[in-house]
Amino acid sequence: CRVLIVWHSRTGMAEQLARALERGARAAADEMEEDLVIDFRRASSVQVDDLLHAQGFLFCAPENLASLSGEMKEFFDCCYYGALSRIVGKPYGLVVSAGTDGEGAARQMVRICQGWRLKQVAAPLIFKNGAQTAETV
């Protein structure tokens, strides 16, 4: 089984969350005695073929100004039509790193994944750090 973890981070928080997803996926596979290949990719390096070769996806990104971060949105924009109708039914989960909200970025990613006809296997996880100033980010 191959899982593709696609992430973007500005402050390092979303990258930490993505690495935690990677550790959790490995631990679950070990517990189930399943072979698992994890493809851990920064959003800017992901190509359509990476999506086509994966059996499932974990997406992790920050929310910036109530929206999905630019680099993560660029990943979806660049890969959307190339993967459309070619990854239908594959499972996905998503994580958002946010200051105090996170719902906007989560909604954007869910809508994109619905367009791809992916299968949502869990509600979006939103981690709020409470940061509201440049100093606390």
N, C-alpha and C positions, 0 to 999 in steps of 0.2 A: 504494500500500500504506500502511496506517495501523497504527502500533505504539503501544500504550498502555503507558507506563512509570508504574507506580503505586509510590509510595515513602512511607516515613515515617522520620523520624530524630529522635532525642532529643539526641544530642551533636554532630550534624553529620557523623559518619562515614558513615552510610547515605546521606545526601543526596549526599555526595561520590561514593560508589559509583554512585548512580543517575545522576549527571551524567556519570560516566565511561561508563556504559552508553549514555547518549544520544549522547555523542561517538563511541563505537565503532559504534553503529548508523548514524550519519550517514556515517562514514568507509566502512563496508562498502557502503552504498547508493551512495555516490559512486564507489567502485571498480567496482561492478557496473553503474554507469550506470542505476540504478533510481530512480524517483521514490519518495520516502518522506516521509510525514508522521509526525512524532513528537508524540504528545500526552503531555506530561510533567506528571503530576498528583500532588500530595500526596494521600495516601489519604483524608483527610477531605473532599476536594472531588469525589471520583469518584462518579458515578451509574451506574445500570444502563445507560443509553443510551451512556455512554462505552465500556463493554465491548462492547455490540452493534455499535458502529461501527468497532471495531478488528479488524484481521486477525490480530494477534498481541499478546502481552503479555510485559512484563518486570516482575517484582515484586521490590522491594528494601526490606528492613526490618531493624531491629536485633533481636537476641535480648535479652530482658530476663528475668532470673531463670529461665532455661532454657525460655522460651516466646516466642512471637511477641509483638511490642509491641502494646499495647492499641489504638492508633489503626489499625494495620494489620488487626488482628483485627476491629475494628469495621467497617472497609471490607468485609471478606469477609462478615461477618454481615449487613450492610445490603444487599449486592448479591447474595448467594448465590441466593436463590430467584427473584429477578427475572431472573437470567441463566441459571438452570438450564434445560437442554435447548435453549438458544438460542445457545450459543457452543461447542457440541460440536466437537471436532476441531481447534480453533484452536491454534497453537503457543504455547508459553510457556517462559520461563526465569526463574530466581529467584536472588537474591543475598541473603545474610545477613551483617550486620555483627555480630561477636561479640567478647567478651573472650577466652575460652579454649575455647569449645565450639561453639555454633551449631547443633548437630544437632537440638535440640528445635524451634526455630523453622522450620528447613528441613523437618522431618517434618510439622509442622502445615500449612505452605503446600502441600507436595506432596499431602497428603491432601485438602485443599480443592480443589486443581486436578484431582485424580482424580475427585472428586465432580462437578465441572463437565464431566468427560470431555475435558479439554484434552490436547493432545499435548505431552509433555515433549521438548524438543529438545536438552537438555544436562543433565548432572548439576548439582544445586545448587552454586553457588559460595559458599563460606563464608570470609570474611575475618576472621581472628583478630588483634586488636590486643594481646592479652595483658593487658589491663587487669583488675585485680581489686579496686581500691579507688576510692573517689569521686575522689581526686586524680588518678589515672591515666586515668580515663575522660574 
